[in-house]
Amino acid sequence: AMQITWFGHSCFRIDTGKSRILIDPFLTGNPTFEDSGQTVRDVAKGVTHVALTHGHEDHTGNTVEICKETAAPLIAVYELAVHMASLGVEKIDPGNTGGTQHHEDFDLTFVPAWHSSGVFHEGRSIYLGACSGLVIATSEGKTVYHMGDTAIFSDLGLINEIYRPQVGIVPIGDRFTMGAKTAALACKRFFEFETVIPCHYGTFPIIDQTADKFVAEMGGNTVTVPKIGVPFTV
């Protein structure tokens, strides 16, 4: 069965078949992860693919070192993939919004997200392409939708109609993404998730510190609040 592990903020690993997909590996400097007693090497172990939702540094994090250590290809929107290659990622697997990549154990589709994507480097702002959510349809039959960082928007309904994800990974921390109320509305109005996993909270003082408000807004049903580094089966 497919397993999902949360490493704080928006970083998740999805284990399906022989593949281990690591999404948004922000570990160093992520207090939620650093308090867990695990190391970057623990997380990287056995990783076969690294995927990014967008180019902010609280998502790209340890991408370069993990790709180097594991020889895993980096799956990302074109501009971001090329930028990460310039920083030392050796294998890139670029795509863009609406496109699907076929891999041995899963198909991955880039879908829209409402957010920004760029970094500041030597006093200049570098544009890093469109932000995306990632829809991962696994060979085991479950489809996982990692929304990335996003606002609520009505085309989430279209994403549900096309891909029918059973598992939703949803940002809830407010200020930079949806907060509890809009995240819960997005889940209830547009999806029929069997499992909802909140993320993008508790990491920095200016975003919500717990998932409690979101769990309350959801009425408790379908929400799984994972422990850091502890795999669970979906």
N, C-alpha and C positions, 0 to 999 in steps of 0.2 A: 504493500500500500504506500501511497505517497506520503512523505513526511515533510513538515515545514518547521523551520527553526528561526526564531527571532533573535537578533543580536543588538537590539536597541535601535531607536530612531526609525529609519526606513529600511534597515538592512535585514534581509531574510535569505535563508537558503532553502531551496526546494529540491528535495531528493526524489527523483522519479526514474524508474528503470535503473540504468547504469549512470545516469546523469545527475550531477549536483550543480544546480544553477544558483550562483550567489548574486543577489540583487543589491545595488547601492551600498557597497561595503565601506561605510564610514565607521571605523573602529577606533583608531588612534584619535584621541580628543573627544570621543563620544563617552560622556561620563557614565551613562547607563551600562554601556559595555565594559568600561574600564573597572567598574565596581563589581563585575561578575566573576573576576578571577581568571577569566579565560584570556588566551593570547590570540593575536592575529594569526599565528601559525595554526592554532587549534581550528580556527574558522576556515582557513584556507585548505585544510587537509582534504584531499580527494576532489576538490572543486574542478569541474570540467568546463564550465562556462561562467563568465562574469557578465552581468547585464546592468545597464544604467538607465534610469528614467530621464535624467537631465544632468546638466553640468555644474550645479552648485557643489561647493566643496564638502558640504555636510551629506553629500550623496556619492561623490566620486571617491573621497576618502583614501583608502588604501589600495585602490584599483591597480596602480602601476606595480607595486611590490607583489600583490597577489597574482596578477597575470604573469609576472616574471617567474615567480616561484613555482606556479602550477603549469605554466605553458598553456593556460586556458585562453581561448579567444575572447575578445571583448565585443559584446553585442551592444550597439548604441546607435542613435541617430547619426547620420553621416558626419556632420561638422564636429560633433563631440568625439566620435571614433577617431577622426583624423587628428584632432587636438591631443587626445590621449596617446596616440601613436607617436606624436612629436615629443611626448614626455617619457617615452620608453616602453610603451605597450607594443609587443612584437607582432601579435596577430589580432587583426580587427575583423569584425563581421558586421559591416554597417547596414543600416536600413533607414526607413523613414515612415512618417505617419501613414497608416492605412496598409502598409506592406507586411507580409508574413514571411518568416524564415522557417524552413523545414529542417529539423534536426532529428537525430536518431530516435530520441525518446519523447520529443515534444515539438509542437509548432509554436512559434512566438510571433505575435502581432503587435506592432506599435499603434497605439490609439491616442487620440488627442487628450491633452491635459491643459488646464488653464493655469499658467504659472509663467515665470521667466526663467531664462537659462543663460548664464554667462559667468565669467570670472574677471577679476581685476588683476592685471599682470604688468609690473613695471609702469604703473600709473595709467595704463590703458585698459579699457573694458573690451573683453573678447566675447563676441557673440558665439554661442555654442549650439545653435540650431533649435528646433522646436522641442518643447517639453513633451514627454509622452507618458502614458500609462502602458503597462505591458500585460497582454493577455497571453497566458501560457496554457495551451491545450495539451494535456499529457496523454501518453499512450495508455495510461491506466484509466482514462475516461473522465477524470475530473479536470475542470478548467479553472485556473486561478487568475484573478485580475488584480494586479498590483497597480493601484491608481496613480502612483507617483505623488507629486505634490500638485494639488488641484483645488480649484473652487468647485462649487456645485454648478452644473450646466445641463440643459435639457437633453443634449445629445448623449448623455449617459444612457438614456432610454434606448437609443439606437445601438449603442455598444452592447447592451443587454440583449436586444433583439437578434443581433447578428451572432454573438459568441456564447450567450447563455452561461456565463460563469457561475459556478456553484460556490466558489470561495472568493471573498473580497478582502483585500488588504487596503485599508482606508485611512487616510491622514485625518487626524481629529484635533490637532493641537492649537488651532486658531492662529491669528495674526499673519502667518505665511501661507496657510492652507485653510480648508474648512475647519470650523469649530464643531463642537459636539452636536449642536442643533442641526446645522446644515448637513453635516456628515450623516447623521441619522436619517434625515429627510431623504438624502440621496439614496441611501441603502433601501429604505422602505418604499419610496416612490418608484424607483427605476429598476430594482433588481429582485430576484428571488433567491438570495444567497442562503445556502445551508449553514455556512460558517462565515462570520465577519471578524476580522482581526484588525484592531485599531493600531495605528502607528503614528510617528511624528509627534510625540508628546514626551514630556518629562526630561528632555535632553538639555534644554536651555531654560534659564529662569523666566524668559518672556513668553514662553508658550505654556499651555496647560500642563500641570505636573502629573496628573493621573488620568486614567480613562473613565473615572467614576461618572462624570457628567454624561459622557457618551453612552455608557452602559445604561444609565437611567433613562436617557432619551430613547434608546432602543427598546426599553421595556425588558431588558435582560436577555431576551431570546436571541439565539443564534450567535451571541458574541463570545469569542474566546480571547481572553487576555493572557497571552503566553508568558511563561517565565523566561528570562534571558538565557539563551543557550540550551534550552531543554526542548528537544524535538517532540512534536505531537503529530498524530496521524489524522489525515482528513479523508 
